[in-house]
Amino acid sequence: MSVRMPSNFGRSGAQESALDLLGHEILGEKAAALGRAGRRVDETLARLREHGDDGEHRARLLRDAAEAVHGYFIQRELCGLRKHDAVIREYNIPKAVLARLGAK
């Protein structure tokens, strides 16, 4: 035999609808933030590839790229995406950048 909670103790249809709308908006914001973080990775890696030959300038470009990649990885994890191997290949993230994140 199963027991069901009385309907007057559950959420109302209006409350469910509001939660669905809020959840949808939160997912949209997560996706937008992930897109912005991905564009930042693209931009910093492009600058590193174009101007990364100068020794002093290279250190700053590596730091900027590592910060962008770190932020992107965090945003991916907030979206539930835990594995970054495909992203590392897709963006062709240099080992020097990954080493600054603690990768071996």
Secondary structure, DSSP 8 states (H G I E B T S, - for coil): ------GGGS--HHHHHHHHHHHHHHHHHHHHHHHHHHHHHHHHHHHHHHHTTSHHHHHHHHHHHHHHHHHHHHHHHHTT----HHHHHHHT--HHHHHHTT--
